[in-house]
Amino acid sequence: MDILIATPGRLLDLMNQGFVSLQNIRFFVLDEADRMLDMGFIHDVKKIIAKLPSQRQSLFFSATMPPEIQKLAGTILQNPVKVEIAPIVATADLIRQSLFYVNKTDKKSLLIHILKDQSIETALVFTRTKHGADKVSRDLVKAGIKAVAIHGNKSQAARQSALKNFKNRSTRVLVATDIAARGIDVEQLSHVINYEIPNIPETYIHRIGRTGRAGLKGVALSFCDAEERAYLKDIYKLLPKPITVVDNHPFAVSRPVMSSPSAPFKRN
C-alpha cells in the first residue's frame, strides 16, 4: 500500500503481531495531536515513533498547543517550518455572548438557575478537566436535569451513547472537555455554556462556535470567577464585538475595574 491511515492503538497492535512494518516509511503525519493527549493515546504514539526510520518527513497537526504537545513536537520534528492559522472569529457575530461574574463556589447554583429556563432545550457545557465534567454532570442530575459527561476517560461506547442521546434530545445537557467535544456537530444547538473560562483564547472561539452554525443564531454564556479574569484579556483580543456582562442574577459579584474605558464590556 502507498498510504496507511490508522489509530495508534490498532496500528501498534498490528505491528506487535508482525503484520505491519514501518521501516520504509517516508512520510509520517500525526493529526489531532492534542486530542491524542486528552484521549490517552500519547504513549502509543511514542512507541510508534520509536519504530520509524530517522530519515523521514514529519507533519504535525494540532488545534491547540499546550506544553505537553509542544514537548512532543520537539521530539518528533527537527527545525520545522511552523504554519499557524488565525482562528476564525466571523461566526462570533452570529452568537449572543454573555458574561457572568460569579464566585467559584456559586457556579453550580448559577448553572442550575440558568437551566431552569425551559426555553434552553439543549446546552453544551464546557469544563477544563475530566474530573470537572463528571462533577458538573452529577450535580445537574441531582438537581433533576438530564445531563451526561463526555471526555477521554469514557469508553468509546459511552461517548457514542452520550452523543446520540444528546442529539435526539433525550439528554438535555452534555458536559464536555474541550478535546472530547472536537468534532461534535449538533443541529440547532442553542446554547454553549463556559462553566470554566478556557486559558487558551482560541479555545473560547472553538467552544462558542459549536452554536450559531449554518447561519443560525446561538447563545454563549460564560461564568468567570476571580482566578479566571486574567484569561479574558487575551480572549477580548480575538472578539469582533464586546461581551455583555450580566449583573442581574442571584449570584452576581462586583465586576473588575478595567484599566481602560474602551475595554470590551457592555452592561446588560
Summary of the structure (lengths in Angstrom):
residues: 268
radius of gyration: 20.8
end to end distance: 60.2
largest distance: 65.8
contacts: 758
relative contact order: 0.15
helix: 35%
strand: 17%
